[in-house]
Amino acid sequence: MEDIEIARSVKLDNIVDVAKKLEIDEEEIEQYGKYKAKISLNTYEKLKNNKNGKLILVTAINPTPLGEGKTTMAIGLADGIRKVGKKSVLALREPSLGPVFGIKGGATGGGYSQVAPMEDINLHFTGDIHAITSANNLLSAMIDNHIYNGNELGFEKVTWKRCVDLNDRQLRVVDTGLSEEKNIVPRRDGFDISVASEVMAIFCLAKDLKDLKRRLGNIIVGYNKEGNPIKASDLKAEGAMAVLLKDAINPNLVQTLEHTPAIIHGGPFANIAHGCNSVIATKLALKLGDYVVTEAGFGADLGAEKFLNIKTRVLGEVPSVVVLVATIKALKYHGGMPKEDIKTESIEFLNRGIENLLKHVDNIKNKFGLNVIVAINKYTHDTQKEIECLQQKLLEKGVMLSLVESWEKGGEGAVDLANKVIQLCENSKNQNDFKYIYNLEDSIKEKIEKVAKSIYGATEVEYSEEAIEQIKQIEETENGIYKKVPICIAKTQYSLSDDAKNLECKEPFAIHVKEVKLRAGAEFIVVLTGKIMTMPGLPKKPAAEQIDIDEKGNIVGIF
């Protein structure tokens, strides 16, 4: 059966009953039908003095076109923890319509490890991303309206872009204001995908509604002739933007197919943004469950690095365990094995590909100082010889391995992983063993180079002239207050390098920084490398071609 058929075959609990499992009263949720709800922010206030549960971060090796099943693993693990009698809660990101209609076709897990209702979650859900898009574009409209009506603030350069939650490469660069009306000033502009908008980053890093509004006001939207920043607060835009986000800021409650509570909220990409669900949702989940399973987008070099270097600074909590997801076939692919041969046993290609896995293991275990366990999404064509080879490599590094079959068996297929994760949680190192890759007091270049060399394994970092000028401008903005914020590196997800085709990274490589952008509201600096773009395009055969609705109103083709 397809994922969507499996999801429909399961009778879901009413969302009121899901809330009751977490001891959330019906009065504290706003229902969106029978199976979705928003949780009031007041719930956290009631629970804020409760002890936090254990935080478990699910990440992965560099992804491949074969798919590694990271979300499926996270869901299976949460179900597996419940199977062994513990109270678990999921805290995941919301899917973006861009990849749903693009290459992924869905992002709610797979097989018997899914969150539901999967069609709703994959599509409009509760409207959060639409609200973020509207808030972003309201700010754009207010900027251009201000310029049209006399430009009192003296805009010399507008840096704020419009956005849309679709993959549309045609919008990467556009000319706007071409109506030839009096006072309208034409300019070269462009769109980002909504999940790369600074509003999304702010939404996911804000601690509460007050902090959200403060951060929105701090968004830098352009510069005047003197090179001084102009902010959203100068336009008095933050209040109206916050109004558009007042419902969205409440976390969404759904469930897995095995009725484990799942809080799904916020959804920045990890290759072009910071790749983590909202701080508000994670903080709430930590008060509601003994074990909280969350994930960070793409490989550990992106999502996990940003979770640990950016999000934890706001969250005030670090993971007790990091689960590193891989598949045997993906490891062989990283070792150079042709895609068409991937089901064939090969210790040679596996050994070469294991180097990618071991680099991520080393980063988590030795660079960040955290417990790590490798979880293999098991396939029928994985051979015992290949599994034993991988086990031996990890044994030499002192790292646990678990073979997981949650796609086929749900939580039952992740019981071994659940037991090992719980064991690691209970014996977890003190948080004092955790260490950041860089200090906030480091210079911007030092931060970039520490991530590039320590996490990616680069030998050097090369900067474009534009990037050097942008770094200088950031260091001089408002007496240098933004020199002390984290960095968010935008890089291809497919390789540790910034070249998507350089899978093995055997030869020394450099990271090429082409642009550096200050996100004063999000309170981090975006560093664009290689050929990365903030507006993706559709593949040659987009998933949208398969997505349809039948005569009975059932959606088909989402997988």
Beta strands, then each sheet from edge to edge (+ up, - down):
strand 1: 29-31
strand 2: 37-39
strand 3: 54-60
strand 4: 88-92
strand 5: 109-110
strand 6: 113-116
strand 7: 155-158
strand 8: 162-164
strand 9: 174-176
strand 10: 187-189
strand 11: 191-193
strand 12: 220-224
strand 13: 229-231
strand 14: 252-256
strand 15: 261-264
strand 16: 291-295
strand 17: 321-326
strand 18: 371-377
strand 19: 400-404
strand 20: 460-463
strand 21: 487-490
strand 22: 510-519
strand 23: 524-529
strand 24: 548-549
strand 25: 555-556
sheet 1: 1+ 2- 14+ 6- 5+
sheet 2: 1+ 2- 14+ 15- 4- 16- 3- 17- 18- 19-
sheet 3: 7+ 12- 13+
sheet 4: 8+ 11+
sheet 5: 9+ 10-
sheet 6: 20+ 22+ 23- 21-
sheet 7: 24+ 25-
end
